[in-house]
Each structure stands twice: as C-alpha cells, then as structure tokens.
Amino acid sequence: MVTEKGCHYVSSALSSNPSHLRELDLSYNHPGDSGVKLLSEKHKDPNCKLDKLKYVKQE
C-alpha cells in the first residue's frame, strides 16, 4: 500500500535518471492529499517520463 510517505519515495524514483516507470495507479491506496499533489506536480514535470497517473479516492 502506498501512503503519503511512500509518495515521497515514488517521487524521488521518478526523478532518477532514467526512470522506467510509465504508468502509476494509486487506486486502493492511501496517498493522502499531499501525496497526490506531490505526484501530480511531478507528473507535470517535462523531465518525468510518467505517461499515466491514476488515483480514484476511496471513501
């Protein structure tokens, strides 16, 4: 399960050169608002090779 803390590790991995991660689905995880924001910002970075970021908030 990816938590808020885990999002920081994923973000760091996405910054590595080269990152081979192309799709990330965080559905059924608990990344928290700050984790989602962090990865969304990383996804917008032109140096990030991530093509697809998916998160469906579970209630």
Secondary structure by P-SEA (a helix, b strand, c coil): cccaaaaaaaaaaaacccccccccccccccccaaaaaaaaaaaacccccccbbbbbbcc
